[in-house]
């Protein structure tokens, strides 16, 4: 199972890199990529998971306010990790 998680992590990190390059950090799809990586890593790598969630939350606050659809979900995931 861990091998499949690592494979998924590699693909999600590649997708994030492509979105950053094509769309920039402050795009909703980039936020979604950060959130998805956080979810994937939460059970096995809480430190990195928290980093992705915090980065996504920061972008939400800066660009979209607390009304962004994933804002509350990201906050909930952070609360579960700390």
ABEGO torsion letter per residue (X at the ends): XAAAAAAAAAAAAAAAAAAAAAAEAABAAAAAAAAAAAAAAAAABAAAAAAAAAAAAAAAAAAAEAABAAAAAAAAAAAAAX
